[in-house]
């Protein structure tokens, strides 16, 4: 399989090089599973900062690409990666996987066996917000360890599915949905006020999930075991 990793952050200079080790490990394991991995780095500064991890002939099936830009948000960074770097090249990627460079993955094999683990019919990530009938597992939620108040605000039991906002720290988009997922458009004001009225504070990931829902792209809440390293102590307290 061809797998594109979008590695995005507003400013790589704010991240210590050693914090990239966990992301490097999951990419390496993915490549060992007979996958061709192309990495798309996007940041406003020091976009080549993590290249040293991939030096040497051992990484023959890993290719690096870079874009340095002052994009306004994670959503805009992903769209820039797709339109500027990925769309013009001749490869068709079975998966696009977006990750932050400063995440700690508890399962280094998360993207190994990708052919069997993940259905290719939906955009997949943990849930930042979910209002609906499903009872989510702990690691299907991205705010369970923050506080009881945050969890109650973010995950509400309802008879009908009213809201899904996917976490943008890690998400996976299969080949059939990629063009529409990164197609640039703006939500109408009435739609935006309806969705955003369900949760406080407007964020890039809320706008992104709204756009995907408007395009009728299927969203799937998926169990993933990782944490942003700056949240690690808080995560441990929640265990």
C-alpha positions in Angstrom: 0.0 0.0 0.0 1.0 3.6 -0.5 0.5 5.6 2.7 0.9 9.4 3.0 1.6 10.8 6.5 0.8 14.5 7.0 3.0 15.6 9.8 1.7 19.1 10.7 2.4 21.7 13.4 2.3 25.5 13.5 6.0 25.7 14.4 8.5 22.8 14.5 11.0 25.0 16.4 8.8 24.7 19.5 9.2 20.9 19.6 12.3 19.2 20.9 13.7 16.7 18.3 13.6 13.8 20.7 9.8 14.1 21.1 9.4 12.9 17.5 10.7 9.4 18.4 7.3 7.9 19.0 5.9 9.1 15.7 9.0 7.9 13.9 8.5 4.4 15.4 5.0 4.1 14.2 6.0 5.2 10.7 8.9 2.8 10.7 6.7 -0.1 11.7 4.2 0.8 9.0 6.9 0.8 6.4 8.2 -2.6 7.5 4.7 -4.0 6.7 5.4 -3.7 2.9 4.0 -0.2 2.7 5.5 2.7 0.8 5.3 5.7 3.2 5.6 9.3 1.9 5.9 11.9 4.6 4.6 15.4 4.2 6.0 17.8 6.7 4.3 21.2 7.1 5.3 24.0 9.5 6.0 27.7 9.6 9.6 27.2 10.6 12.3 24.5 10.7 10.4 22.2 8.4 13.4 19.9 7.9 13.9 19.5 11.7 13.1 15.8 11.9 14.8 14.7 8.6 17.8 13.3 10.6 15.6 10.4 11.8 15.3 9.1 8.3 19.0 9.2 7.1 20.5 6.0 5.9 19.7 3.4 3.2 17.5 1.4 5.5 14.6 3.7 4.7 14.3 2.9 1.0 10.5 2.9 1.1 10.1 6.2 3.0 10.2 9.5 1.0 10.1 13.0 2.5 8.4 16.1 1.3 8.3 19.5 2.9 6.3 22.8 2.8 7.0 25.8 4.9 4.0 28.2 5.2 2.2 30.4 7.7 -1.1 28.6 7.3 -3.8 29.8 9.7 -4.8 26.4 11.2 -4.3 22.7 11.2 -7.2 22.4 8.6 -5.5 24.9 6.3 -2.1 23.1 6.7 -3.7 19.8 5.7 -5.4 21.4 2.7 -2.1 23.0 1.6 -0.2 19.7 1.9 -2.8 18.0 -0.2 -3.2 20.7 -2.9 0.4 21.9 -3.1 2.4 18.7 -2.6 0.3 15.6 -2.8 -2.3 16.2 -5.6 0.3 17.1 -8.3 2.4 13.9 -7.8 1.7 10.7 -9.7 0.9 8.5 -6.6 -2.5 7.4 -5.5 -2.4 6.9 -1.7 -4.5 4.2 -0.1 -4.5 6.2 3.1 -3.6 9.7 4.2 -2.8 9.7 7.9 -2.5 13.1 9.7 -0.4 13.2 12.9 1.1 15.7 15.2 4.9 15.4 15.6 4.7 15.5 19.4 2.5 12.5 20.2 3.3 9.5 22.3 1.8 6.3 20.8 1.2 3.4 23.3 0.9 1.0 20.4 3.9 1.3 17.9 2.1 -1.2 15.6 -1.0 1.1 15.3 -0.5 1.5 11.5 1.1 -1.9 10.9 -1.4 -4.3 9.4 -3.3 -1.3 8.1 -4.9 -3.4 5.4 -6.8 -5.5 8.0 -7.4 -3.1 10.8 -9.2 -0.2 9.2 -12.2 -0.3 6.8 -11.7 2.0 3.8 -15.2 3.4 3.8 -14.9 6.3 6.3 -12.7 9.0 7.8 -11.5 7.7 11.1 -10.3 9.3 14.4 -11.1 9.6 18.0 -14.0 11.8 19.0 -13.4 15.2 20.4 -17.2 15.7 20.8 -20.0 13.1 20.3 -23.7 13.6 21.0 -25.6 10.4 20.2 -26.7 7.0 21.3 -23.4 5.1 21.2 -21.5 4.4 24.4 -17.9 5.2 23.6 -14.9 3.4 24.9 -12.3 5.4 26.8 -9.8 5.6 24.0 -12.4 6.4 21.4 -12.6 9.7 23.2 -9.9 12.3 23.2 -11.0 14.3 26.3 -11.7 11.6 28.9 -8.6 12.3 31.0 -8.9 16.1 31.1 -11.7 16.4 33.8 -15.1 15.0 34.6 -16.6 18.3 33.4 -14.8 18.2 30.1 -15.9 14.6 29.5 -19.6 15.5 30.4 -19.5 18.5 28.1 -18.0 16.6 25.2 -19.9 13.3 25.2 -23.6 13.4 25.7 -26.1 10.6 25.5 -28.9 11.3 23.0 -31.5 9.2 21.2 -30.4 10.3 17.8 -26.9 11.1 16.5 -26.7 14.9 16.6 -23.0 15.7 16.5 -19.6 14.1 15.7 -16.5 16.2 15.8 -13.3 14.1 15.2 -10.1 14.8 17.0 -7.5 16.3 14.6 -4.4 15.1 16.4 -4.6 11.8 14.4 -7.0 11.1 11.6 -7.1 8.6 8.7 -8.7 9.2 5.3 -9.0 6.4 2.7 -8.4 6.9 -1.0 -12.0 7.2 -2.1 -12.7 10.2 0.3 -9.5 12.2 0.0 -10.4 14.6 -2.8 -13.6 15.7 -1.1 -12.0 15.7 2.4 -9.5 18.4 1.3 -11.7 20.3 -1.2 -11.7 23.9 0.0 -15.1 25.3 0.9 -16.8 27.4 3.5 -19.8 26.4 5.6 -22.9 28.5 5.3 -23.8 30.7 8.3 -27.0 28.9 9.2 -25.2 25.5 9.2 -22.3 26.8 11.1 -24.4 28.4 13.8 -26.4 25.2 14.2 -23.4 23.0 14.7 -21.2 25.4 16.6 -24.1 26.2 18.9 -24.0 22.6 20.2 -20.5 23.2 21.7 -18.6 26.2 23.1 -15.7 27.8 21.3 -15.1 27.5 17.6 -12.0 25.5 16.6 -10.3 24.3 13.4 -11.3 20.7 14.1 -15.0 21.7 14.5 -14.9 23.6 11.2 -13.3 20.6 9.6 -15.8 18.0 10.8 -18.6 20.4 9.8 -17.2 20.6 6.3 -16.9 16.8 6.1 -20.5 16.3 7.3 -21.8 18.8 4.8 -20.2 16.8 2.0 -21.8 13.6 3.4 -18.4 12.0 4.1 -18.8 9.1 6.5 -17.1 9.7 9.9 -16.1 6.8 12.1 -15.0 7.0 15.7 -12.0 4.8 16.2 -10.2 3.5 19.3 -6.6 4.9 19.3 -4.1 4.8 22.2 -1.9 7.9 22.1 -1.5 11.2 24.0 0.1 14.5 23.3 3.3 14.5 25.3 2.5 17.8 27.0 -0.6 16.1 28.4 1.1 13.0 29.6 1.0 13.7 33.3 -2.7 14.6 33.1 -3.3 11.4 31.1 -1.5 9.3 33.8 -3.7 10.8 36.5 -6.8 9.7 34.5 -5.7 6.1 34.3 
